[in-house]
Amino acid sequence: MNVDWLMREWDMILDLFLRHLWLSVAPVAIGLGLALPIGWAVQRSGRWKGPILNLVGLLFTIPSLALFVLLPWFLGTQILDPLNVIVALTIYVLALLVRTVADGLDAVPRETLQAANAMGFRPLRRLLTIELPLAIPVIAGGLRVALVSNISIVSVAALVGTRQLGSLFTQGLQLQFLTPIIIGIVLSLLLAATLDALVLVLSRRMTPWERRNA
């Protein structure tokens, strides 16, 4: 690995890393905010739950490169606009988290819900204070998958000119230079491991009863 190149291009690498972080995390935050009410509605949709979840899950099968290219036509943006990447990855996050939220709410014990009803909890209060907290471990698992997937998929956007760590891969390939590729891989792995650990820690802090049960 060329250390001189690394030191010389450190500012550029840091900029790409921060762009990659933003493009990976922002869609997860937006997707989670949308998935919570949608997953709640789907979980209560009765016989429609299965077909709706299957339909939403199909969104994840859309090739990411095709989505990056097609979205500017629908959004009226430029091909290099980072908004295209954020919208595309939000779609993928929704495809993952809608099912996760529905499954997490399904995992809440029925006797717990009956006890809350007997205590006079209204549906919204019961959802916010009982159902969602108990569903956190399942939802956190989906978040971890979404974050790691996003970090990988964001790299593909370098093929349409969006600057982030994937740009190091295209640069290394064009120059037949291995160092940028190695740096891109290492930083991507570091970012994925750090965000995954952060979600895991937050999940455990928000569910102290899980630690006591363990």
C-alpha positions as CSV (number, residue, x, y, z in Angstrom):
1,M,0.0,0.0,0.0
2,N,1.3,3.5,-1.0
3,V,1.5,5.4,2.3
4,D,2.6,8.6,0.5
5,W,-0.6,8.6,-1.6
6,L,-2.6,8.0,1.6
7,M,-1.1,11.0,3.4
8,R,-1.4,13.2,0.3
9,E,-5.0,12.4,-0.3
10,W,-6.2,12.2,3.3
11,D,-8.5,15.2,3.1
12,M,-10.2,13.8,0.0
13,I,-10.6,10.4,1.7
14,L,-12.1,11.9,4.8
15,D,-14.6,13.9,2.6
16,L,-15.6,10.6,0.8
17,F,-16.0,8.8,4.2
18,L,-18.3,11.5,5.5
19,R,-20.3,11.5,2.3
20,H,-20.6,7.7,2.5
21,L,-21.7,8.0,6.2
22,W,-24.4,10.5,5.4
23,L,-25.7,8.6,2.3
24,S,-25.9,5.4,4.4
25,V,-27.5,6.7,7.6
26,A,-30.0,9.3,6.3
27,P,-32.1,6.8,4.3
28,V,-32.2,4.5,7.4
29,A,-33.5,7.3,9.6
30,I,-36.1,8.4,7.0
31,G,-37.0,4.7,6.3
32,L,-37.5,3.9,10.0
33,G,-39.7,7.0,10.4
34,L,-41.9,5.8,7.5
35,A,-41.8,2.1,8.4
36,L,-43.1,2.5,11.9
37,P,-46.6,3.7,11.0
38,I,-46.7,1.6,7.8
39,G,-45.6,-1.6,9.6
40,W,-48.1,-0.9,12.4
41,A,-50.9,-0.5,9.8
42,V,-49.8,-3.7,7.9
43,Q,-49.6,-5.7,11.2
44,R,-53.3,-4.8,11.8
45,S,-54.4,-5.4,8.2
46,G,-55.6,-9.0,8.8
47,R,-55.7,-11.2,5.8
48,W,-54.0,-8.5,3.7
49,K,-50.9,-8.6,5.8
50,G,-49.1,-11.4,3.8
51,P,-49.8,-10.0,0.3
52,I,-48.8,-6.5,1.3
53,L,-45.5,-7.6,2.9
54,N,-44.7,-9.7,-0.2
55,L,-45.4,-6.7,-2.4
56,V,-43.2,-4.4,-0.3
57,G,-40.5,-7.0,-0.2
58,L,-40.3,-7.0,-4.0
59,L,-38.9,-3.4,-3.8
60,F,-35.7,-4.9,-2.6
61,T,-35.2,-6.9,-5.8
62,I,-35.0,-3.7,-8.0
63,P,-31.4,-3.4,-9.1
64,S,-29.7,-0.5,-7.4
65,L,-27.9,0.8,-10.5
66,A,-31.2,0.9,-12.5
67,L,-32.9,2.8,-9.6
68,F,-30.1,5.3,-9.5
69,V,-30.4,5.9,-13.2
70,L,-34.3,6.0,-13.3
71,L,-35.0,8.1,-10.3
72,P,-33.9,11.4,-11.9
73,W,-36.6,11.0,-14.5
74,F,-39.3,10.8,-11.7
75,L,-37.7,13.3,-9.3
76,G,-36.6,15.9,-11.8
77,T,-33.1,15.8,-10.4
78,Q,-29.7,15.7,-12.0
79,I,-28.0,12.3,-12.3
80,L,-25.3,13.3,-9.9
81,D,-27.7,14.6,-7.2
82,P,-27.2,12.7,-3.9
83,L,-31.0,12.9,-3.4
84,N,-31.3,10.1,-6.0
85,V,-29.2,7.8,-3.7
86,I,-31.1,8.8,-0.6
87,V,-34.5,8.1,-2.2
88,A,-33.3,4.8,-3.6
89,L,-31.9,3.6,-0.4
90,T,-34.9,4.7,1.5
91,I,-37.0,2.5,-0.7
92,Y,-34.7,-0.5,0.1
93,V,-34.9,0.4,3.9
94,L,-38.7,0.4,3.7
95,A,-38.7,-3.0,2.0
96,L,-36.7,-4.4,4.9
97,L,-38.2,-2.5,7.9
98,V,-41.9,-2.7,7.1
99,R,-41.8,-6.4,7.6
100,T,-39.4,-6.1,10.6
101,V,-41.8,-3.6,12.4
102,A,-44.8,-5.9,11.7
103,D,-42.9,-8.9,12.9
104,G,-41.7,-7.0,16.0
105,L,-45.3,-6.0,16.9
106,D,-46.5,-9.6,16.3
107,A,-43.9,-10.8,18.8
108,V,-45.4,-8.8,21.7
109,P,-47.1,-11.4,24.0
110,R,-50.9,-11.4,23.7
111,E,-51.3,-11.6,27.5
112,T,-49.3,-8.3,27.8
113,L,-51.7,-6.6,25.4
114,Q,-54.7,-8.0,27.3
115,A,-53.3,-6.7,30.6
116,A,-52.7,-3.2,29.0
117,N,-56.3,-3.2,27.8
118,A,-57.6,-4.2,31.2
119,M,-55.7,-1.3,32.7
120,G,-57.4,1.1,30.4
121,F,-54.6,1.8,27.9
122,R,-55.9,3.5,24.7
123,P,-54.4,2.1,21.4
124,L,-52.0,4.9,20.8
125,R,-50.6,4.9,24.4
126,R,-50.4,1.1,24.3
127,L,-48.4,1.2,21.1
128,L,-46.0,3.9,22.2
129,T,-45.4,2.7,25.8
130,I,-45.7,-1.1,25.5
131,E,-45.8,-2.5,22.0
132,L,-42.9,-0.6,20.4
133,P,-40.6,-0.9,23.4
134,L,-41.1,-4.6,23.4
135,A,-40.5,-4.8,19.7
136,I,-37.2,-2.9,19.9
137,P,-35.0,-6.0,19.7
138,V,-36.6,-7.2,16.5
139,I,-36.6,-3.8,15.0
140,A,-33.0,-3.2,15.9
141,G,-32.1,-6.4,14.1
142,G,-33.7,-5.1,11.0
143,L,-31.9,-1.8,11.4
144,R,-28.6,-3.5,11.6
145,V,-29.2,-5.3,8.3
146,A,-30.4,-2.1,6.7
147,L,-27.4,-0.1,7.7
148,V,-24.9,-2.8,6.6
149,S,-26.8,-3.2,3.3
150,N,-26.8,0.5,2.7
151,I,-23.1,0.9,3.2
152,S,-22.5,-1.8,0.5
153,I,-25.1,-0.5,-1.9
154,V,-24.0,3.2,-1.7
155,S,-20.7,2.2,-3.3
156,V,-22.6,1.3,-6.5
157,A,-23.6,4.9,-6.8
158,A,-20.0,5.8,-7.8
159,L,-20.8,4.3,-11.2
160,V,-23.2,7.2,-11.8
161,G,-20.8,9.8,-10.4
162,T,-22.0,10.2,-6.8
163,R,-18.9,10.8,-4.7
164,Q,-18.4,8.5,-1.6
165,L,-16.1,5.6,-0.7
166,G,-17.1,3.8,-3.9
167,S,-15.2,6.5,-5.8
168,L,-12.0,5.0,-4.5
169,F,-12.9,1.7,-6.2
170,T,-13.5,3.4,-9.6
171,Q,-10.3,5.5,-9.2
172,G,-8.2,2.5,-8.3
173,L,-9.6,0.5,-11.2
174,Q,-9.1,3.4,-13.7
175,L,-5.5,4.0,-12.6
176,Q,-4.7,0.3,-12.0
177,F,-3.7,1.4,-8.5
178,L,-4.5,-0.9,-5.6
179,T,-4.2,1.5,-2.6
180,P,-7.5,3.4,-3.1
181,I,-9.3,0.1,-3.4
182,I,-7.8,-1.2,-0.2
183,I,-8.6,2.0,1.7
184,G,-12.2,2.0,0.4
185,I,-12.7,-1.6,1.6
186,V,-11.1,-1.0,5.0
187,L,-13.1,2.2,5.7
188,S,-16.4,0.5,4.5
189,L,-15.8,-2.4,6.8
190,L,-14.9,0.0,9.7
191,L,-18.1,2.1,9.1
192,A,-20.3,-1.0,8.9
193,A,-18.8,-2.5,12.1
194,T,-19.1,0.8,14.0
195,L,-22.7,1.5,13.0
196,D,-23.7,-2.1,13.7
197,A,-22.2,-1.9,17.2
198,L,-23.8,1.4,17.9
199,V,-27.3,0.1,17.1
200,L,-26.7,-3.0,19.2
201,V,-25.6,-0.9,22.2
202,L,-28.5,1.5,21.9
203,S,-30.9,-1.5,21.6
204,R,-29.6,-3.0,24.8
205,R,-29.7,0.3,26.6
206,M,-33.4,0.8,25.6
207,T,-34.3,-2.8,26.7
208,P,-32.8,-3.3,30.1
209,W,-35.3,-6.1,30.8
210,E,-33.7,-8.1,28.1
211,R,-30.4,-8.0,29.9
212,R,-32.0,-9.1,33.2
213,N,-33.7,-12.0,31.4
214,A,-30.4,-13.0,29.9
